[in-house]
């Protein structure tokens, strides 16, 4: 099993203050992927502790968390004792992590924002 380092940056989000996107806001994620770029459920079960995420933005300190899953729902978890800080990922199990693909993360304020996969490399 190989883990991948995935970097996603804020894409254009019309109707928000990020209408033009922001390359300085995003996530760096470590996760196991299948050969075609999907999250590998079986490998995730074996490497859960190594599946981490870092949220970054220029106007706030970076926040470290982990990739987590409950049933079919994937999310970023920054405090295992608090579910209020969870950031759900829209249909993450159906998304491919390949450069140029888009996915939606519901941020800490409850807003769904679109991110673009900018980098996928072995971790």
N, CA, C and O atoms as a printed pandas DataFrame, in Angstrom:
     atom_number atom_name residue_name chain_id  residue_number  x_coord  y_coord  z_coord
0              1         N          UNK        A               1    0.834   -1.170    0.000
1              2        CA          UNK        A               1    0.000    0.000    0.000
2              3         C          UNK        A               1    0.883    1.239    0.000
3              4         O          UNK        A               1    1.834    1.340    0.775
4              5         N          UNK        A               2    0.558    2.173   -0.873
5              6        CA          UNK        A               2    1.294    3.422   -0.973
6              7         C          UNK        A               2    0.371    4.574   -0.628
7              8         O          UNK        A               2   -0.760    4.654   -1.105
8              9         N          UNK        A               3    0.871    5.455    0.202
9             10        CA          UNK        A               3    0.119    6.663    0.522
10            11         C          UNK        A               3    0.492    7.755   -0.468
11            12         O          UNK        A               3    1.614    7.797   -0.973
12            13         N          UNK        A               4   -0.458    8.632   -0.737
13            14        CA          UNK        A               4   -0.223    9.764   -1.621
14            15         C          UNK        A               4   -0.392   11.063   -0.855
15            16         O          UNK        A               4   -1.194   11.160    0.073
16            17         N          UNK        A               5    0.380   12.058   -1.265
17            18        CA          UNK        A               5    0.227   13.417   -0.742
18            19         C          UNK        A               5   -0.552   14.183   -1.800
19            20         O          UNK        A               5   -0.138   14.275   -2.956
20            21         N          UNK        A               6   -1.679   14.727   -1.385
21            22        CA          UNK        A               6   -2.600   15.416   -2.289
22            23         C          UNK        A               6   -2.716   16.867   -1.843
23            24         O          UNK        A               6   -2.976   17.137   -0.670
24            25         N          UNK        A               7   -2.528   17.790   -2.758
25            26        CA          UNK        A               7   -2.694   19.208   -2.443
26            27         C          UNK        A               7   -3.882   19.735   -3.234
27            28         O          UNK        A               7   -3.946   19.605   -4.456
28            29         N          UNK        A               8   -4.826   20.334   -2.504
29            30        CA          UNK        A               8   -6.017   20.930   -3.101
30            31         C          UNK        A               8   -6.019   22.415   -2.751
31            32         O          UNK        A               8   -5.765   22.793   -1.607
32            33         N          UNK        A               9   -6.304   23.243   -3.736
33            34        CA          UNK        A               9   -6.346   24.691   -3.515
34            35         C          UNK        A               9   -7.734   25.217   -3.867
35            36         O          UNK        A               9   -8.432   24.674   -4.724
36            37         N          UNK        A              10   -8.109   26.291   -3.178
37            38        CA          UNK        A              10   -9.443   26.868   -3.347
38            39         C          UNK        A              10   -9.646   27.313   -4.793
39            40         O          UNK        A              10   -8.891   28.135   -5.312
40            41         N          UNK        A              11  -10.656   26.770   -5.427
41            42        CA          UNK        A              11  -11.003   27.103   -6.813
42            43         C          UNK        A              11  -11.939   28.315   -6.826
43            44         O          UNK        A              11  -12.270   28.869   -5.778
44            45         N          UNK        A              12  -12.349   28.706   -8.003
45            46        CA          UNK        A              12  -13.318   29.799   -8.115
46            47         C          UNK        A              12  -14.618   29.374   -7.453
47            48         O          UNK        A              12  -15.113   28.269   -7.677
48            49         N          UNK        A              13  -15.166   30.273   -6.630
49            50        CA          UNK        A              13  -16.426   30.015   -5.935
50            51         C          UNK        A              13  -17.313   31.241   -6.099
51            52         O          UNK        A              13  -17.387   32.071   -5.193
52            53         N          UNK        A              14  -17.995   31.371   -7.255
53            54        CA          UNK        A              14  -18.859   32.532   -7.502
54            55         C          UNK        A              14  -19.865   32.730   -6.373
55            56         O          UNK        A              14  -20.379   31.767   -5.804
56            57         N          UNK        A              15  -20.133   33.985   -6.061
57            58        CA          UNK        A              15  -21.093   34.309   -5.012
58            59         C          UNK        A              15  -20.505   34.324   -3.620
59            60         O          UNK        A              15  -21.227   34.529   -2.644
60            61         N          UNK        A              16  -19.188   34.107   -3.513
61            62        CA          UNK        A              16  -18.497   34.171   -2.216
62            63         C          UNK        A              16  -17.371   35.189   -2.328
63            64         O          UNK        A              16  -17.118   35.729   -3.405
64            65         N          UNK        A              17  -16.706   35.446   -1.226
65            66        CA          UNK        A              17  -15.541   36.339   -1.279
66            67         C          UNK        A              17  -14.375   35.701   -2.027
67            68         O          UNK        A              17  -13.353   36.349   -2.255
68            69         N          UNK        A              18  -14.524   34.439   -2.409
69            70        CA          UNK        A              18  -13.494   33.714   -3.152
70            71         C          UNK        A              18  -13.920   33.477   -4.601
71            72         O          UNK        A              18  -13.629   32.428   -5.176
72            73         N          UNK        A              19  -14.605   34.450   -5.183
73            74        CA          UNK        A              19  -15.122   34.296   -6.542
74            75         C          UNK        A              19  -14.015   33.942   -7.541
75            76         O          UNK        A              19  -14.244   33.195   -8.492
76            77         N          UNK        A              20  -12.822   34.482   -7.316
77            78        CA          UNK        A              20  -11.711   34.206   -8.221
78            79         C          UNK        A              20  -10.820   33.069   -7.765
79            80         O          UNK        A              20   -9.810   32.779   -8.407
80            81         N          UNK        A              21  -11.178   32.415   -6.659
81            82        CA          UNK        A              21  -10.337   31.363   -6.096
82            83         C          UNK        A              21   -9.226   31.962   -5.250
83            84         O          UNK        A              21   -9.125   33.183   -5.133
84            85         N          UNK        A              22   -8.400   31.124   -4.665
85            86        CA          UNK        A              22   -7.281   31.582   -3.842
86            87         C          UNK        A              22   -6.273   30.447   -3.724
87            88         O          UNK        A              22   -6.512   29.470   -3.014
88            89         N          UNK        A              23   -5.148   30.574   -4.419
89            90        CA          UNK        A              23   -4.106   29.535   -4.406
90            91         C          UNK        A              23   -3.420   29.397   -3.052
91            92         O          UNK        A              23   -2.683   28.437   -2.826
92            93         N          UNK        A              24   -3.655   30.346   -2.153
93            94        CA          UNK        A              24   -3.014   30.299   -0.832
94            95         C          UNK        A              24   -3.889   29.646    0.228
95            96         O          UNK        A              24   -3.490   29.557    1.389
96            97         N          UNK        A              25   -5.080   29.188   -0.157
97            98        CA          UNK        A              25   -6.002   28.501    0.756
98            99         C          UNK        A              25   -6.217   27.089    0.246
99           100         O          UNK        A              25   -6.425   26.869   -0.948
100          101         N          UNK        A              26   -6.165   26.143    1.155
101          102        CA          UNK        A              26   -6.418   24.785    0.708
102          103         C          UNK        A              26   -6.105   23.745    1.744
103          104         O          UNK        A              26   -6.099   24.009    2.946
104          105         N          UNK        A              27   -5.844   22.547    1.247
105          106        CA          UNK        A              27   -5.602   21.381    2.091
106          107         C          UNK        A              27   -4.446   20.572    1.517
107          108         O          UNK        A              27   -4.295   20.453    0.301
108          109         N          UNK        A              28   -3.645   20.026    2.401
109          110        CA          UNK        A              28   -2.643   19.018    2.043
110          111         C          UNK        A              28   -3.075   17.753    2.774
111          112         O          UNK        A              28   -3.206   17.750    3.998
112          113         N          UNK        A              29   -3.290   16.699    2.032
113          114        CA          UNK        A              29   -3.885   15.469    2.543
114          115         C          UNK        A              29   -2.969   14.288    2.239
115          116         O          UNK        A              29   -2.398   14.205    1.152
116          117         N          UNK        A              30   -2.831   13.388    3.186
117          118        CA          UNK        A              30   -2.131   12.125    2.956
118          119         C          UNK        A              30   -3.162   11.012    3.046
119          120         O          UNK        A              30   -3.843   10.862    4.060
120          121         N          UNK        A              31   -3.271   10.223    1.962
121          122        CA          UNK        A              31   -4.291    9.164    1.917
122          123         C          UNK        A              31   -3.879    8.094    0.913
123          124         O          UNK        A              31   -3.109    8.368   -0.008
124          125         N          UNK        A              32   -4.394    6.864    1.089
125          126        CA          UNK        A              32   -4.118    5.805    0.118
126          127         C          UNK        A              32   -5.086    5.923   -1.061
127          128         O          UNK        A              32   -6.285    6.135   -0.879
128          129         N          UNK        A              33   -4.546    5.781   -2.264
129          130        CA          UNK        A              33   -5.368    5.857   -3.469
130          131         C          UNK        A              33   -5.231    4.578   -4.282
131          132         O          UNK        A              33   -4.199    3.908   -4.249
132          133         N          UNK        A              34   -6.281    4.258   -5.003
133          134        CA          UNK        A              34   -6.221    3.147   -5.948
134          135         C          UNK        A              34   -5.402    3.601   -7.156
135          136         O          UNK        A              34   -5.054    4.777   -7.266
136          137         N          UNK        A              35   -5.101    2.684   -8.048
137          138        CA          UNK        A              35   -4.316    3.011   -9.242
138          139         C          UNK        A              35   -4.999    4.072  -10.110
139          140         O          UNK        A              35   -4.326    4.830  -10.809
140          141         N          UNK        A              36   -6.337    4.125  -10.067
141          142        CA          UNK        A              36   -7.039    5.125  -10.872
142          143         C          UNK        A              36   -7.432    6.378  -10.089
143          144         O          UNK        A              36   -8.219    7.188  -10.578
144          145         N          UNK        A              37   -6.884    6.547   -8.861
145          146        CA          UNK        A              37   -7.024    7.811   -8.148
146          147         C          UNK        A              37   -8.157    7.940   -7.151
147          148         O          UNK        A              37   -8.389    9.028   -6.625
148          149         N          UNK        A              38   -8.863    6.866   -6.879
149          150        CA          UNK        A              38   -9.935    6.914   -5.878
150          151         C          UNK        A              38   -9.380    6.548   -4.501
151          152         O          UNK        A              38   -8.360    5.865   -4.402
152          153         N          UNK        A              39  -10.049    7.001   -3.441
153          154        CA          UNK        A              39   -9.651    6.574   -2.105
154          155         C          UNK        A              39   -9.754    5.064   -2.009
155          156         O          UNK        A              39  -10.735    4.473   -2.462
156          157         N          UNK        A              40   -8.753    4.443   -1.426
157          158        CA          UNK        A              40   -8.699    3.000   -1.284
158          159         C          UNK        A              40   -9.216    2.626    0.104
159          160         O          UNK        A              40   -8.489    2.735    1.091
160          161         N          UNK        A              41  -10.478    2.185    0.176
161          162        CA          UNK        A              41  -11.115    1.845    1.456
162          163         C          UNK        A              41  -10.337    0.793    2.241
163          164         O          UNK        A              41  -10.120    0.939    3.444
164          165         N          UNK        A              42   -9.927   -0.246    1.563
165          166        CA          UNK        A              42   -9.218   -1.336    2.239
166          167         C          UNK        A              42   -7.885   -0.859    2.814
167          168         O          UNK        A              42   -7.544   -1.185    3.951
168          169         N          UNK        A              43   -7.148   -0.100    2.043
169          170        CA          UNK        A              43   -5.867    0.427    2.516
170          171         C          UNK        A              43   -6.082    1.469    3.615
171          172         O          UNK        A              43   -5.283    1.563    4.547
172          173         N          UNK        A              44   -7.154    2.246    3.507
173          174        CA          UNK        A              44   -7.452    3.239    4.554
174          175         C          UNK        A              44   -7.663    2.543    5.898
175          176         O          UNK        A              44   -7.183    3.022    6.925
176          177         N          UNK        A              45   -8.373    1.422    5.897
177          178        CA          UNK        A              45   -8.629    0.697    7.139
178          179         C          UNK        A              45   -7.328    0.265    7.813
179          180         O          UNK        A              45   -7.263    0.172    9.038
180          181         N          UNK        A              46   -6.299    0.004    7.018
181          182        CA          UNK        A              46   -5.010   -0.441    7.555
182          183         C          UNK        A              46   -4.064    0.722    7.888
183          184         O          UNK        A              46   -3.101    0.537    8.633
184          185         N          UNK        A              47   -4.326    1.905    7.347
185          186        CA          UNK        A              47   -3.396    3.027    7.519
186          187         C          UNK        A              47   -4.071    4.275    8.068
187          188         O          UNK        A              47   -3.567    5.385    7.894
188          189         N          UNK        A              48   -5.187    4.100    8.719
189          190        CA          UNK        A              48   -5.984    5.219    9.230
190          191         C          UNK        A              48   -5.148    6.261    9.980
191          192         O          UNK        A              48   -5.345    7.461    9.792
192          193         N          UNK        A              49   -4.225    5.815   10.821
193          194        CA          UNK        A              49   -3.428    6.747   11.635
194          195         C          UNK        A              49   -2.510    7.622   10.790
195          196         O          UNK        A              49   -2.114    8.703   11.227
196          197         N          UNK        A              50   -2.172    7.175    9.598
197          198        CA          UNK        A              50   -1.279    7.930    8.724
198          199         C          UNK        A              50   -2.029    8.873    7.777
199          200         O          UNK        A              50   -1.405    9.643    7.047
200          201         N          UNK        A              51   -3.348    8.814    7.786
201          202        CA          UNK        A              51   -4.168    9.631    6.884
202          203         C          UNK        A              51   -4.463   10.968    7.557
203          204         O          UNK        A              51   -5.413   11.101    8.329
204          205         N          UNK        A              52   -3.636   11.937    7.249
205          206        CA          UNK        A              52   -3.703   13.236    7.915
206          207         C          UNK        A              52   -4.036   14.335    6.908
207          208         O          UNK        A              52   -3.918   14.159    5.695
208          209         N          UNK        A              53   -4.456   15.470    7.455
209          210        CA          UNK        A              53   -4.793   16.627    6.637
210          211         C          UNK        A              53   -4.264   17.883    7.322
211          212         O          UNK        A              53   -4.200   17.953    8.549
212          213         N          UNK        A              54   -3.890   18.857    6.526
213          214        CA          UNK        A              54   -3.499   20.171    7.034
214          215         C          UNK        A              54   -4.266   21.212    6.231
215          216         O          UNK        A              54   -4.142   21.275    5.008
216          217         N          UNK        A              55   -5.059   22.028    6.919
217          218        CA          UNK        A              55   -5.780   23.128    6.284
218          219         C          UNK        A              55   -4.896   24.367    6.387
219          220         O          UNK        A              55   -4.391   24.682    7.465
220          221         N          UNK        A              56   -4.709   25.068    5.277
221          222        CA          UNK        A              56   -3.857   26.254    5.302
222          223         C          UNK        A              56   -4.555   27.441    4.642
223          224         O          UNK        A              56   -5.339   27.288    3.705
224          225         N          UNK        A              57   -4.245   28.619    5.159
225          226        CA          UNK        A              57   -4.769   29.878    4.631
226          227         C          UNK        A              57   -3.835   30.993    5.097
227          228         O          UNK        A              57   -3.246   30.886    6.173
228          229         N          UNK        A              58   -3.691   32.047    4.322
229          230        CA          UNK        A              58   -2.729   33.088    4.676
230          231         C          UNK        A              58   -3.096   33.895    5.922
231          232         O          UNK        A              58   -2.216   34.477    6.557
232          233         N          UNK        A              59   -4.366   33.939    6.276
233          234        CA          UNK        A              59   -4.801   34.770    7.397
234          235         C          UNK        A              59   -5.109   33.977    8.668
235          236         O          UNK        A              59   -5.746   34.494    9.586
236          237         N          UNK        A              60   -4.653   32.713    8.719
237          238        CA          UNK        A              60   -4.868   31.909    9.923
238          239         C          UNK        A              60   -3.755   30.878   10.060
239          240         O          UNK        A              60   -3.082   30.535    9.087
240          241         N          UNK        A              61   -3.577   30.400   11.261
241          242        CA          UNK        A              61   -2.586   29.342   11.487
242          243         C          UNK        A              61   -3.051   28.056   10.811
243          244         O          UNK        A              61   -4.248   27.777   10.742
244          245         N          UNK        A              62   -2.103   27.285   10.321
245          246        CA          UNK        A              62   -2.442   25.985    9.740
246          247         C          UNK        A              62   -3.076   25.112   10.817
247          248         O          UNK        A              62   -2.709   25.192   11.990
248          249         N          UNK        A              63   -4.026   24.282   10.412
249          250        CA          UNK        A              63   -4.729   23.398   11.335
250          251         C          UNK        A              63   -4.515   21.958   10.869
251          252         O          UNK        A              63   -4.771   21.626    9.711
252          253         N          UNK        A              64   -4.044   21.111   11.779
253          254        CA          UNK        A              64   -3.794   19.709   11.470
254          255         C          UNK        A              64   -4.936   18.838   11.968
255          256         O          UNK        A              64   -5.489   19.065   13.044
256          257         N          UNK        A              65   -5.275   17.847   11.171
257          258        CA          UNK        A              65   -6.331   16.917   11.535
258          259         C          UNK        A              65   -6.091   15.578   10.861
259          260         O          UNK        A              65   -4.967   15.231   10.499
260          261         N          UNK        A              66   -7.177   14.837   10.703
261          262        CA          UNK        A              66   -7.062   13.521   10.085
262          263         C          UNK        A              66   -8.230   13.291    9.139
263          264         O          UNK        A              66   -9.299   13.882    9.290
264          265         N          UNK        A              67   -8.008   12.428    8.171
265          266        CA          UNK        A              67   -9.077   11.991    7.296
266          267         C          UNK        A              67   -9.839   10.913    8.055
267          268         O          UNK        A              67   -9.239    9.961    8.555
268          269         N          UNK        A              68  -11.143   11.055    8.142
269          270        CA          UNK        A              68  -11.943   10.098    8.908
270          271         C          UNK        A              68  -13.150    9.665    8.078
271          272         O          UNK        A              68  -13.536   10.311    7.104
272          273         N          UNK        A              69  -13.726    8.545    8.509
273          274        CA          UNK        A              69  -14.878    7.993    7.803
274          275         C          UNK        A              69  -15.835    7.367    8.798
275          276         O          UNK        A              69  -15.426    6.620    9.686
276          277         N          UNK        A              70  -17.115    7.678    8.641
277          278        CA          UNK        A              70  -18.201    7.020    9.377
278          279         C          UNK        A              70  -19.161    6.474    8.343
279          280         O          UNK        A              70  -19.773    7.227    7.586
280          281         N          UNK        A              71  -19.286    5.166    8.317
281          282        CA          UNK        A              71  -20.075    4.489    7.279
282          283         C          UNK        A              71  -19.572    4.936    5.906
283          284         O          UNK        A              71  -18.410    4.682    5.588
284          285         N          UNK        A              72  -20.382    5.580    5.090
285          286        CA          UNK        A              72  -19.945    6.028    3.764
286          287         C          UNK        A              72  -19.582    7.513    3.739
287          288         O          UNK        A              72  -19.316    8.058    2.668
288          289         N          UNK        A              73  -19.565    8.169    4.887
289          290        CA          UNK        A              73  -19.339    9.610    4.961
290          291         C          UNK        A              73  -17.887    9.921    5.325
291          292         O          UNK        A              73  -17.427    9.564    6.409
292          293         N          UNK        A              74  -17.175   10.579    4.427
293          294        CA          UNK        A              74  -15.800   11.007    4.678
294          295         C          UNK        A              74  -15.800   12.432    5.182
295          296         O          UNK        A              74  -16.658   13.228    4.801
296          297         N          UNK        A              75  -14.835   12.766    6.046
297          298        CA          UNK        A              75  -14.721   14.129    6.549
298          299         C          UNK        A              75  -13.326   14.368    7.096
299          300         O          UNK        A              75  -12.578   13.429    7.369
300          301         N          UNK        A              76  -12.987   15.645    7.251
301          302        CA          UNK        A              76  -11.757   16.030    7.928
302          303         C          UNK        A              76  -12.113   16.286    9.387
303          304         O          UNK        A              76  -13.053   17.024    9.679
304          305         N          UNK        A              77  -11.371   15.683   10.293
305          306        CA          UNK        A              77  -11.631   15.790   11.729
306          307         C          UNK        A              77  -10.422   16.430   12.399
307          308         O          UNK        A              77   -9.305   15.921   12.306
308          309         N          UNK        A              78  -10.655   17.547   13.073
309          310        CA          UNK        A              78   -9.559   18.277   13.710
310          311         C          UNK        A              78   -9.498   18.062   15.215
311          312         O          UNK        A              78   -8.511   18.427   15.854
312          313         N          UNK        A              79  -10.541   17.477   15.783
313          314        CA          UNK        A              79  -10.574   17.183   17.219
314          315         C          UNK        A              79  -11.493   15.979   17.415
315          316         O          UNK        A              79  -12.708   16.094   17.248
316          317         N          UNK        A              80  -10.926   14.835   17.766
317          318        CA          UNK        A              80  -11.717   13.606   17.854
318          319         C          UNK        A              80  -12.787   13.653   18.949
319          320         O          UNK        A              80  -13.712   12.841   18.944
320          321         N          UNK        A              81  -12.668   14.598   19.887
321          322        CA          UNK        A              81  -13.663   14.724   20.951
322          323         C          UNK        A              81  -14.791   15.681   20.605
323          324         O          UNK        A              81  -15.729   15.839   21.387
324          325         N          UNK        A              82  -14.711   16.330   19.430
325          326        CA          UNK        A              82  -15.675   17.364   19.068
326          327         C          UNK        A              82  -16.132   17.164   17.625
327          328         O          UNK        A              82  -15.328   17.266   16.699
328          329         N          UNK        A              83  -17.412   16.883   17.432
329          330        CA          UNK        A              83  -17.910   16.695   16.066
330          331         C          UNK        A              83  -18.265   18.017   15.392
331          332         O          UNK        A              83  -18.504   18.045   14.185
332          333         N          UNK        A              84  -18.303   19.108   16.148
333          334        CA          UNK        A              84  -18.635   20.413   15.587
334          335         C          UNK        A              84  -17.560   20.915   14.627
335          336         O          UNK        A              84  -17.851   21.742   13.763
336          337         N          UNK        A              85  -16.324   20.432   14.758
337          338        CA          UNK        A              85  -15.238   20.927   13.911
338          339         C          UNK        A              85  -15.070   20.099   12.638
339          340         O          UNK        A              85  -14.208   20.415   11.818
340          341         N          UNK        A              86  -15.868   19.051   12.453
341          342        CA          UNK        A              86  -15.745   18.187   11.283
342          343         C          UNK        A              86  -16.082   18.958   10.007
343          344         O          UNK        A              86  -17.025   19.748    9.977
344          345         N          UNK        A              87  -15.293   18.717    8.950
345          346        CA          UNK        A              87  -15.557   19.316    7.652
346          347         C          UNK        A              87  -15.914   18.198    6.671
347          348         O          UNK        A              87  -15.028   17.486    6.197
348          349         N          UNK        A              88  -17.213   18.037    6.362
349          350        CA          UNK        A              88  -17.638   16.977    5.453
350          351         C          UNK        A              88  -17.131   17.213    4.032
351          352         O          UNK        A              88  -16.964   18.351    3.593
352          353         N          UNK        A              89  -16.898   16.133    3.341
353          354        CA          UNK        A              89  -16.455   16.166    1.953
354          355         C          UNK        A              89  -17.549   15.548    1.105
355          356         O          UNK        A              89  -17.896   14.383    1.300
356          357         N          UNK        A              90  -18.086   16.290    0.185
357          358        CA          UNK        A              90  -19.232   15.867   -0.609
358          359         C          UNK        A              90  -18.880   14.677   -1.498
359          360         O          UNK        A              90  -18.081   14.807   -2.426
360          361         N          UNK        A              91  -19.476   13.518   -1.215
361          362        CA          UNK        A              91  -19.339   12.299   -2.012
362          363         C          UNK        A              91  -17.868   11.970   -2.312
363          364         O          UNK        A              91  -17.513   11.616   -3.436
364          365         N          UNK        A              92  -17.039   12.093   -1.295
365          366        CA          UNK        A              92  -15.600   11.936   -1.490
366          367         C          UNK        A              92  -15.219   10.579   -2.058
367          368         O          UNK        A              92  -14.301   10.490   -2.873
368          369         N          UNK        A              93  -15.896    9.541   -1.651
369          370        CA          UNK        A              93  -15.577    8.210   -2.139
370          371         C          UNK        A              93  -15.788    8.047   -3.639
371          372         O          UNK        A              93  -15.300    7.083   -4.228
372          373         N          UNK        A              94  -16.508    8.975   -4.264
373          374        CA          UNK        A              94  -16.786    8.917   -5.696
374          375         C          UNK        A              94  -15.859    9.821   -6.508
375          376         O          UNK        A              94  -15.919    9.816   -7.738
376          377         N          UNK        A              95  -15.007   10.593   -5.841
377          378        CA          UNK        A              95  -14.128   11.541   -6.529
378          379         C          UNK        A              95  -12.758   10.938   -6.801
379          380         O          UNK        A              95  -12.229   10.169   -5.999
380          381         N          UNK        A              96  -12.201   11.297   -7.932
381          382        CA          UNK        A              96  -10.838   10.886   -8.272
382          383         C          UNK        A              96   -9.878   11.979   -7.850
383          384         O          UNK        A              96  -10.119   13.163   -8.086
384          385         N          UNK        A              97   -8.800   11.574   -7.229
385          386        CA          UNK        A              97   -7.746   12.508   -6.858
386          387         C          UNK        A              97   -6.687   12.491   -7.948
387          388         O          UNK        A              97   -5.655   11.828   -7.839
388          389         N          UNK        A              98   -6.976   13.237   -8.991
389          390        CA          UNK        A              98   -6.026   13.436  -10.072
390          391         C          UNK        A              98   -5.959   14.935  -10.334
391          392         O          UNK        A              98   -6.942   15.651  -10.140
392          393         N          UNK        A              99   -4.810   15.400  -10.770
393          394        CA          UNK        A              99   -4.617   16.826  -11.016
394          395         C          UNK        A              99   -5.688   17.335  -11.973
395          396         O          UNK        A              99   -5.943   16.748  -13.024
396          397         N          UNK        A             100   -6.305   18.445  -11.576
397          398        CA          UNK        A             100   -7.337   19.070  -12.394
398          399         C          UNK        A             100   -8.757   18.753  -11.981
399          400         O          UNK        A             100   -9.682   19.445  -12.404
400          401         N          UNK        A             101   -8.963   17.723  -11.165
401          402        CA          UNK        A             101  -10.305   17.382  -10.690
402          403         C          UNK        A             101  -10.730   18.342   -9.578
403          404         O          UNK        A             101   -9.887   18.954   -8.922
404          405         N          UNK        A             102  -12.042   18.470   -9.372
405          406        CA          UNK        A             102  -12.610   19.348   -8.357
406          407         C          UNK        A             102  -13.380   18.533   -7.323
407          408         O          UNK        A             102  -13.919   17.470   -7.631
408          409         N          UNK        A             103  -13.424   19.045   -6.093
409          410        CA          UNK        A             103  -14.270   18.454   -5.066
410          411         C          UNK        A             103  -14.718   19.524   -4.097
411          412         O          UNK        A             103  -14.130   20.604   -4.031
412          413         N          UNK        A             104  -15.753   19.222   -3.351
413          414        CA          UNK        A             104  -16.360   20.188   -2.444
414          415         C          UNK        A             104  -16.081   19.804   -1.001
415          416         O          UNK        A             104  -16.258   18.654   -0.599
416          417         N          UNK        A             105  -15.638   20.801   -0.224
417          418        CA          UNK        A             105  -15.432   20.652    1.217
418          419         C          UNK        A             105  -16.350   21.652    1.896
419          420         O          UNK        A             105  -16.387   22.820    1.509
420          421         N          UNK        A             106  -17.089   21.211    2.900
421          422        CA          UNK        A             106  -17.902   22.125    3.694
422          423         C          UNK        A             106  -17.006   22.674    4.789
423          424         O          UNK        A             106  -16.552   21.930    5.657
424          425         N          UNK        A             107  -16.749   23.983    4.750
425          426        CA          UNK        A             107  -15.771   24.572    5.665
426          427         C          UNK        A             107  -16.302   24.697    7.089
427          428         O          UNK        A             107  -17.437   24.321    7.381
428          429         N          UNK        A             108  -15.456   25.234    7.968
429          430        CA          UNK        A             108  -15.800   25.341    9.387
430          431         C          UNK        A             108  -17.005   26.242    9.640
431          432         O          UNK        A             108  -17.598   26.192   10.718
432          433         N          UNK        A             109  -17.377   27.075    8.645
433          434        CA          UNK        A             109  -18.550   27.937    8.770
434          435         C          UNK        A             109  -19.787   27.324    8.113
435          436         O          UNK        A             109  -20.832   27.970    8.035
436          437         N          UNK        A             110  -19.672   26.075    7.637
437          438        CA          UNK        A             110  -20.799   25.390    7.033
438          439         C          UNK        A             110  -21.014   25.704    5.561
439          440         O          UNK        A             110  -22.036   25.319    4.992
440          441         N          UNK        A             111  -20.065   26.398    4.932
441          442        CA          UNK        A             111  -20.191   26.741    3.510
442          443         C          UNK        A             111  -19.544   25.671    2.646
443          444         O          UNK        A             111  -18.407   25.277    2.904
444          445         N          UNK        A             112  -20.251   25.194    1.621
445          446        CA          UNK        A             112  -19.612   24.273    0.679
446          447         C          UNK        A             112  -18.742   25.083   -0.283
447          448         O          UNK        A             112  -19.235   25.972   -0.977
448          449         N          UNK        A             113  -17.447   24.769   -0.320
449          450        CA          UNK        A             113  -16.516   25.461   -1.213
450          451         C          UNK        A             113  -15.822   24.448   -2.115
451          452         O          UNK        A             113  -15.533   23.325   -1.701
452          453         N          UNK        A             114  -15.564   24.850   -3.328
453          454        CA          UNK        A             114  -14.948   23.978   -4.317
454          455         C          UNK        A             114  -13.430   24.143   -4.303
455          456         O          UNK        A             114  -12.906   25.255   -4.260
456          457         N          UNK        A             115  -12.741   23.001   -4.341
457          458        CA          UNK        A             115  -11.275   22.962   -4.365
458          459         C          UNK        A             115  -10.828   22.183   -5.589
459          460         O          UNK        A             115  -11.521   21.282   -6.062
460          461         N          UNK        A             116   -9.659   22.546   -6.090
461          462        CA          UNK        A             116   -9.089   21.866   -7.254
462          463         C          UNK        A             116   -7.864   21.080   -6.827
463          464         O          UNK        A             116   -7.020   21.590   -6.090
464          465         N          UNK        A             117   -7.763   19.842   -7.285
465          466        CA          UNK        A             117   -6.595   19.017   -7.001
466          467         C          UNK        A             117   -5.444   19.556   -7.854
467          468         O          UNK        A             117   -5.515   19.573   -9.082
468          469         N          UNK        A             118   -4.387   19.994   -7.173
469          470        CA          UNK        A             118   -3.250   20.615   -7.849
470          471         C          UNK        A             118   -2.013   19.714   -7.895
471          472         O          UNK        A             118   -1.138   19.894   -8.742
472          473         N          UNK        A             119   -1.948   18.748   -6.981
473          474        CA          UNK        A             119   -0.759   17.890   -6.904
474          475         C          UNK        A             119   -1.132   16.555   -6.285
475          476         O          UNK        A             119   -1.891   16.503   -5.317
476          477         N          UNK        A             120   -0.600   15.479   -6.844
477          478        CA          UNK        A             120   -0.734   14.139   -6.270
478          479         C          UNK        A             120    0.612   13.454   -6.467
479          480         O          UNK        A             120    1.022   13.181   -7.596
480          481         N          UNK        A             121    1.300   13.177   -5.351
481          482        CA          UNK        A             121    2.622   12.542   -5.404
482          483         C          UNK        A             121    2.714   11.481   -4.313
483          484         O          UNK        A             121    1.985   11.552   -3.324
484          485         N          UNK        A             122    3.595   10.499   -4.476
485          486        CA          UNK        A             122    3.780    9.522   -3.392
486          487         C          UNK        A             122    4.221   10.234   -2.104
487          488         O          UNK        A             122    5.032   11.159   -2.134
488          489         N          UNK        A             123    3.669    9.779   -0.981
489          490        CA          UNK        A             123    4.012   10.403    0.305
490          491         C          UNK        A             123    5.337    9.872    0.819
491          492         O          UNK        A             123    5.792   10.279    1.887
